[in-house]
Structures are given as C-alpha cells and as structure tokens.
C-alpha cells in the first residue's frame, strides 16, 4: 500500500520540491531535479491537461455554438481557460498560496475531489463564457474576438449556415463572403 505524503487532499511535494516525476516510456517512472523554468513548464502541461479534460463538455458547447452569435463567449472561454491554467500552475508549483488554507500545493486527483472539480471547472467556464457576454452587453461593450490583439478587426462577417460539401455550396459561401466584405 502506498503511503500518503503530506496532508490528505493536497499535492504538497510539487509545491515544496524542485523534483518532478518523469516518464521514460515503457512504464518506467522516475524523479528528476528541474530548474524553475522546467518546473513551470511541467506544471503548465499537467494543469492544462487537467483543466481541459475535465472541462471538455463546456468547451465543446462553446465551440459548437453558431458562428456570429457567441463569438464573445468563445473569447471569454479562452480567457478563462488560460487564467485557470495559469493560476493552477502557480498554485501547484508553490509560487502562489491557495485560498483558505495554509497548505501549499494543488489538490489531489482523489475521486471526490475529481467530482467536485468537474462541477467547479464547468460552472466556472459557463459563468466566464456566457456571463462575460451578458455583462459586456449590459455595459454596452462592443468587442468580440478583436479583444485579443492578435485578432484585431472591427467588423465581423456573419454567415448563415452554409454547407460546404459541394462546388455549388462553396460558390454560395464565396459569394456571400464577397457580399459581406463589400458591405464593409
């Protein structure tokens, strides 16, 4: 039987040590000393994977919403995804103290904590994605994907649901795009 290290429910080893578990392949695990950048990158990958897999239902929902209707929800979900990964990484690495506890480190993957995380992460994404849209609309903010500097644009092209399976469908799509660009 494996012995619990640290308090139950917390991964304190990663927060208090510069060692990280590594996988050599073929089922061989080991521990290696990492520099701060290596620790940060490994923690980013671990937390990103956890947040992404646990939050897939809401991430897929935001992704499949019709184009032009919930662009802001996509942007808000992206911001929430990045922030949740960053904060989780900083907590896991011991750079930031978690709220309401003196014990450093990220929470373990125990069954009950995993169930709570499924609920918490998905509710957080729903509130961030759709709450951000409604708050922006209530305050009169009119920005969507150009909220991000890499995607600066002042106009959105909204297309009806157009199938692109045949040549005729592709020509309809192109003509509709040209018409919308001409309006701009």
N, C-alpha and C positions, 0 to 999 in steps of 0.2 A: 504494500500500500504506500502511495506517495504521500510524503509529509507536506503539510501546508506551510509555506514560508510567509511570514508576515500576517497581518490581520486578515480575517476572512472577508472576502469580497473586494480586496484591493490587490493590484499587482505592484507591490512596493519595490520589488527587485529592479525593475526597469527604471524607476524614478531615482533610486539611490545608488545605482551602479553604472559604470561605463561599459559593462559587458552586455552583449545581446546574444540571443540564440541564433544560430545559423544552421542552414541545411546544406549538407554536402551532396545530396542526391542519394538515391537508392536507400532511403530510410535512415540515413546517418545524420544525427543531430550533434551539434557541438556548441560551445560558447566561445566568443571571441571578444577581445577588447576593441572598442570602437572610439574614434575621435568624435568630438561634438557634432561635426557635420554628418558623419556616418550614423551616429545615434539618431540624429534628427531625421535623416532620410529613411532609415529603417522604421522609425516610429510613424512617419508620414504614410509609408506604404501599409503598415499594419492598421492604422486608424482609418485610412481611406478605404481599405478593403472592408473593414467592419461597417463603417457608415454606409457604404454603397450597397453591400449585400443586404443589410438589414432594411434599408430604405428603398429597395427596388420597387415595391408596389406604388409608392407615391411618385418616385422618379419616372416610372413608366407612364403613370397617369398624366403627369405634366407634359411628358414627351408626346403623347398621342393626341393631345387636345388640338382642335382645328387651328390651322395657321392663321395668323392675323387677329385671333380673338384673345389668346392668352400669351402673347409674346412677353408681356411683363412678368407673368407667372414663371416663364422659363428663366428669365433673367434673375428674378428673386430667388428661385430654387437653386440656381447656380451659385449665387452669393451665399446662400445658407449652406450649401454643400461644402464650399471652400472654407467658410468660417467654422463649421462643425469639425471638419478635418483638422484645421489649424489649432483650434482650442483643444481638441482631444489629443493631438500630438504634443502640445505644450504641457498638458497635464500628465500624459504618460511618461514623458521624459523627465519630469520633475522640475521643469522650468517655471511652472505656474502651479500654485496650491489650489486644489479643488475646493469648491464652496462647501461650507457647512461641515468640514472635517479637518482634523489636523494631520491626517494620514496622507502622505503623498502617493501619487500613482493613479493609474486608470483602473476602472472596475474590471473584475474578472469576467470570464465567459461562463459563469455558472448558469444552470438552467433558468432559475427565477430572474436573475439579473438580465439574462438574454431576452426573456419575455417582456420585462419592463422596458428594455432598450428598443424592442420592436415597436412598442406603443409610443414611447417617448420620441424616438427619431422620426417616425412617420407623422405624428401630431406636429412636431416642430417644423417639418417640411411643409405640411398643409398650411400652418399658420404663417410661415415665412412666405411661401409662394403666393397663396391667394389673399392673405391678409395684406401683403405688400401691395398687391394690385388694388384692393379696395381702399387702403389708406391713401395711396397715390391718387386715386380718382376722387376721393373725398377732399383732399388738399389741393386738387387741381394741378398736380404734377403731371406733365405730359411727356414722359420719356419711357422708352422701351429698351430695346437692345442697344440703342446708342448711349445707354447709361454706362456701358463699357467703352473705354477709349479706343479699343481696337476695332470696334464696330460702329464708328461714328456715322450716323446718317440722320437726316431729318425727315425722311419720308419712308413709309412702309408700303410695300406692294402687297395688297391682299388679293389672293386668288380664290376663286370658287373651287370647290373640289373638282379637280380635273384629273381624269385618268390619263396616264402616260404610257399605256400599253401598246398603242398602235401609232402609225405615222400620222393619221388624222388627229389623234389625241395630242400628239406632240406639236403639230402645227397649230391647233387651237391654243395650247399653252403658250407657244411663242407669240402668237398674235395677241393674246390677252396681255402678256408681259409688255410687248411693244406699246400697246394702247395705254397701259398704266404709266409707262415711262414717259410717253408723250404728254400725258396729263400733268406730269410733274414739271 
